[in-house]
Structures are given as C-alpha cells and as structure tokens.
Amino acid sequence: MICDLKRLRADFGLTQMELATKSGISLPTIQNIESGKANPSLDILTRILNVLGLEIKVSAPGFQVESAILLGVPLSSNQSTSVIKPSRDMLCLEARKWAHYFRENIFSERESLAMTSFLCAIKDYWPTVYSDIECPIFNKQIESLRNNGHLIKLRRMAIATLSTYL
C-alpha cells in the first residue's frame, strides 16, 4: 500500500498538499511515505485512507490444508512427506488460526472431524502443548465429538504423526 500511495492519491486527483490538509498529516510525512522513507503508523495510514474513501481490512488467510496435513491432521490417507519438519511452534501458530476457522464455521464436516481428532489427541497425550494453544472453542468441539467412532480412528492417525515431533 505504501508504495502505491502516490498512485492512489493521483487517481483521486489530489496533490500531496491537499492530501496532507484533508488528512491532518504534515506534508513532509506524506512526501516521506510516498518516497518510501517513512514507516507510517496504523493511525496515519487510516487517516490517509479515510480521505481516499478506503479502509484497512485485516483477515486471516484461508485454511491451508497442506500445512494441516504436514502437522499431522488426518485429512489425507497419503499424509505429507515434506522435507520441512513440523515443530511445536508451527503447531501453536497454526492452531491459533484454526480457532478462527472453527468460530466462522469455515471447515467442512470432514475437515472439522479431522481437526477435532487432532486437537483431541494433543489434549489427551500432550496436555502441556494443548495448554499453549487452548481455546474455548476447541474444548467445545472436542466434547461435542469425543464419542464419535470416526474420531477415534482419526485420533490414532494424528497421534502417529504428532509423536514424531512433540
């Protein structure tokens, strides 16, 4: 966005001075942003974009099936043999994203069952890891599916992969 500010401003027919005046940001700051010499704060970017009728939107990336399989989520009968070795840190980072997907009901029924079995395996066998990623929605999901027969088989598959790096 920063390198495109000059183009955006020109598209709206504004001079640097007009943008500075309307946004309440100094002219030198606008000039420095456009030339790549400044690293503007979120507040400054928001004020500039408001003048242009635009907004900043933050969103999580889409669900990455490949990353989930790499970590051991039983989504495929041919689990990944990637050269990247999964780690506890990778798992915790991805799991925090998965909480968002559970809240937004982004998972298909199959993905939801696989993810739940994976989280259930972590909760049961690696409780300290689970405590690092624990989220109330995970607990609800696990309890709602704990007695599902498919979950038990998928949980075993998840344990096999998880035991290689946890």
Backbone torsions as a table, in degrees:
resi	resn	phi	psi	omega
1	MET	NA	-42.4	-174.5
2	ILE	-59.0	-46.9	-178.3
3	CYS	-70.2	-17.4	178.9
4	ASP	-92.8	-2.2	-177.2
5	LEU	-58.8	-41.9	-179.6
6	LYS	-60.3	-44.8	178.8
7	ARG	-65.3	-44.5	179.1
8	LEU	-60.0	-46.6	-179.9
9	ARG	-59.5	-44.8	179.7
10	ALA	-64.5	-39.6	178.6
11	ASP	-59.8	-31.8	179.6
12	PHE	-90.1	2.4	176.7
13	GLY	69.9	29.8	-179.2
14	LEU	-106.9	145.1	171.5
15	THR	-86.0	167.6	176.1
16	GLN	-59.1	-41.1	-179.1
17	MET	-63.6	-42.8	179.4
18	GLU	-64.0	-41.9	178.3
19	LEU	-64.3	-41.8	178.7
20	ALA	-61.3	-45.9	-178.4
21	THR	-64.1	-48.1	-176.3
22	LYS	-68.9	-30.6	-178.3
23	SER	-91.3	-15.8	-177.6
24	GLY	76.6	22.3	179.5
25	ILE	-110.3	143.0	-176.5
26	SER	-64.5	150.1	177.9
27	LEU	-57.8	-46.1	178.5
28	PRO	-58.5	-34.7	178.7
29	THR	-66.1	-44.2	177.1
30	ILE	-59.8	-46.1	-179.6
31	GLN	-61.7	-42.4	179.8
32	ASN	-67.4	-37.2	177.1
33	ILE	-64.1	-47.5	-178.5
34	GLU	-63.7	-32.5	-178.9
35	SER	-87.7	-1.9	178.9
36	GLY	81.1	13.1	-178.8
37	LYS	-91.0	-12.5	-177.6
38	ALA	-117.8	149.9	175.4
39	ASN	-114.5	89.0	-171.9
40	PRO	-68.4	149.7	176.9
41	SER	-75.4	168.1	178.0
42	LEU	-61.7	-37.4	178.5
43	ASP	-61.4	-46.3	-179.2
44	ILE	-65.5	-43.8	177.8
45	LEU	-60.7	-41.4	179.6
46	THR	-62.2	-43.5	-179.9
47	ARG	-64.0	-41.0	178.1
48	ILE	-64.7	-47.4	-177.6
49	LEU	-65.4	-34.5	177.2
50	ASN	-59.4	-40.8	178.1
51	VAL	-61.2	-36.0	-178.0
52	LEU	-87.5	0.3	179.8
53	GLY	74.4	23.6	-179.2
54	LEU	-115.8	167.8	178.3
55	GLU	-141.6	159.7	175.6
56	ILE	-89.8	132.4	179.1
57	LYS	-125.7	125.6	179.3
58	VAL	-107.5	130.1	178.6
59	SER	-144.6	152.9	178.0
60	ALA	-77.0	146.3	176.2
61	PRO	-66.4	159.8	179.2
62	GLY	-62.0	161.3	-179.8
63	PHE	-61.6	126.0	-178.6
64	GLN	-99.4	96.8	-178.1
65	VAL	-58.5	-41.7	-177.6
66	GLU	-60.2	-41.8	179.2
67	SER	-65.3	-40.9	180.0
68	ALA	-63.9	-43.8	179.3
69	ILE	-63.6	-43.0	178.2
70	LEU	-56.2	-39.8	-178.6
71	LEU	-76.5	-15.4	176.7
72	GLY	116.3	5.6	177.5
73	VAL	-67.9	124.1	-175.3
74	PRO	-75.2	75.0	-179.9
75	LEU	-103.4	-7.9	-176.8
76	SER	-145.8	144.3	176.7
77	SER	-71.9	-22.7	176.8
78	ASN	-104.6	77.9	-177.5
79	GLN	-59.2	151.6	-174.5
80	SER	-58.9	143.1	172.9
81	THR	-119.9	45.7	-177.4
82	SER	-63.9	152.5	176.3
83	VAL	-77.7	-13.4	176.9
84	ILE	-82.0	121.3	179.2
85	LYS	-85.2	124.3	179.2
86	PRO	-65.5	157.4	179.9
87	SER	-136.5	167.1	177.3
88	ARG	-59.8	-41.4	179.8
89	ASP	-62.6	-42.7	177.2
90	MET	-60.3	-43.8	-179.6
91	LEU	-59.7	-48.3	-178.4
92	CYS	-62.6	-41.9	179.1
93	LEU	-63.1	-48.3	-180.0
94	GLU	-64.5	-40.2	-178.2
95	ALA	-62.1	-35.4	177.6
96	ARG	-64.4	-34.7	175.5
97	LYS	-68.7	-39.9	-178.1
98	TRP	-61.5	-31.9	178.0
99	ALA	-57.6	-41.8	177.8
100	HIS	-61.3	-43.8	-178.2
101	TYR	-65.1	-37.6	176.5
102	PHE	-63.8	-45.1	-179.5
103	ARG	-61.7	-36.9	-177.2
104	GLU	-90.5	3.8	-178.7
105	ASN	53.1	44.8	-178.5
106	ILE	-83.1	-27.0	-177.7
107	PHE	-72.5	143.9	170.2
108	SER	-72.5	171.7	180.0
109	GLU	-61.4	-42.0	179.4
110	ARG	-63.8	-45.9	179.2
111	GLU	-63.6	-40.4	-179.9
112	SER	-62.5	-43.1	178.8
113	LEU	-65.2	-43.7	179.4
114	ALA	-63.5	-45.4	179.7
115	MET	-63.1	-42.3	-179.2
116	THR	-64.2	-41.7	178.7
117	SER	-63.3	-39.1	178.9
118	PHE	-63.6	-48.8	179.7
119	LEU	-65.5	-35.8	177.6
120	CYS	-63.6	-41.9	177.9
121	ALA	-61.2	-43.8	179.5
122	ILE	-64.0	-45.6	-178.5
123	LYS	-60.5	-41.3	-176.7
124	ASP	-78.6	-37.5	-172.6
125	TYR	-105.3	-25.3	-179.8
126	TRP	-131.9	65.4	-175.0
127	PRO	-59.5	-30.2	179.2
128	THR	-69.5	-35.0	176.2
129	VAL	-68.5	-43.5	-179.9
130	TYR	-60.2	-37.4	-179.9
131	SER	-64.9	-27.1	177.0
132	ASP	-73.1	-26.5	-176.8
133	ILE	-113.2	-2.4	-173.0
134	GLU	-54.0	138.2	178.9
135	CYS	-145.3	137.2	-177.4
136	PRO	-51.7	-35.1	-179.0
137	ILE	-65.9	-29.9	177.4
138	PHE	-66.3	-43.7	-180.0
139	ASN	-60.6	-43.6	178.7
140	LYS	-62.1	-43.5	-178.4
141	GLN	-64.6	-44.5	-179.8
142	ILE	-62.6	-47.2	-178.2
143	GLU	-65.1	-33.9	-179.0
144	SER	-70.6	-23.5	-176.2
145	LEU	-119.3	4.8	-172.5
146	ARG	-56.4	-35.1	-176.5
147	ASN	-94.1	11.6	178.1
148	ASN	-75.0	128.4	-178.1
149	GLY	-60.5	-36.7	178.2
150	HIS	-65.4	-34.4	-178.7
151	LEU	-61.1	-38.6	-177.6
152	ILE	-62.8	-47.2	179.6
153	LYS	-64.0	-45.8	-179.9
154	LEU	-64.9	-34.8	178.6
155	ARG	-62.4	-41.3	177.4
156	ARG	-60.8	-41.5	178.3
157	MET	-62.7	-42.6	-179.9
158	ALA	-63.9	-41.8	-179.9
159	ILE	-60.0	-40.7	-179.4
160	ALA	-59.1	-43.6	179.8
161	THR	-75.2	-44.7	-178.8
162	LEU	-58.7	-36.1	-177.7
163	SER	-66.8	-14.4	178.5
164	THR	-80.0	-17.7	-178.8
165	TYR	-135.4	-2.5	176.2
166	LEU	-103.4	NA	NA
